[in-house]
């Protein structure tokens, strides 16, 4: 079928950025969840993932952006719990 190719440049720039932000939010959320053993890495990537996910959700309500925000929050919680466990276990 000729003529059915879609030119990425024809998309609305705001929609393209929203889709990029949702993908980046999900990726950073997973990195935050996995990198929670290094407290600064887990926190920074989680916060950036939440911000990008919220920016994406303002333009387009997508499952990927929602997943990115959720996993970023979970990554930050995991980082905080791990940090408290490290702090209190060293006090013994």
N, C-alpha and C positions, 0 to 999 in steps of 0.2 A: 504494500500500500504506500504509494508515494504521496508526499504532501502531508503526512500525519506527524512529521517530526515537530517537536516543540522547541522553540528557541528560548533558552533560559533568560535571555535579555528582554523578552516580551513580558515577563512577570512584573508585577508591581514591586518596586524596590523595597517598600515597607514590608511586604509579605515575604520577600526573599530574606530580609534581615530577621524577621520573626522566626522563620524556619531554621535559619542558621543559629539563632539564639537558643531555640528549643533543643537542637542537637548538642550544642555546646553545654547547655545546662545539664542535660542527661549525662554527658561524658564527664563533666566536672563533678557531678553528684556521685558517680561511680568511683571516681578518683578520690573524692573526699571520704567515701565509705571505706575504701581499701587503704587509703593513706592515713587513716585515723590513728595509727600507732605512732605517727610523728605529729604531735599536736598542732604545730604551726601550719603544716601542710594540709591537714584535714580541715582545719578551721578556715583558712584562706580560700581553698578551693570550694568549700561548702558555701561560703558567703557569696563568692562570685557566681556559683551555680544558681543560687536563689535569686540573685539580682537579674541574671540573664533570663531565667525562667519567668520571672515576673514581667520583664520587658516583653517577652514573647507572648505571654498570656494577655497583655493589654491589647495586642493587635489581633491575635488569632488564638482561639481556645483549642489547643491541641492536647492530645493525650501525652505526647512526648514531653511537652513543656511541664505538664502537671507531674509526670513521672520525675522529671529533672528536679523540680522544686522539692518533691517528696523525698527523693533519695539524698538530696543535698541536706535537708533537715535531719534525716536519719544519720547521715555522715557526721554532722556537727554533734548530734547527741552521742554518737558512738565515741567521737573524739573526746568530748567532755567526760564521759564515764571512764574511759581509759585513763585520762589525765588524773582524775580523782583517785582511781585505783593506784596509780603510780605514786601519787603524793602521800596517800595514807599508808601504803605498804612500806615506804621508806622511813616512816616515823617510828617504826618498831625497834 
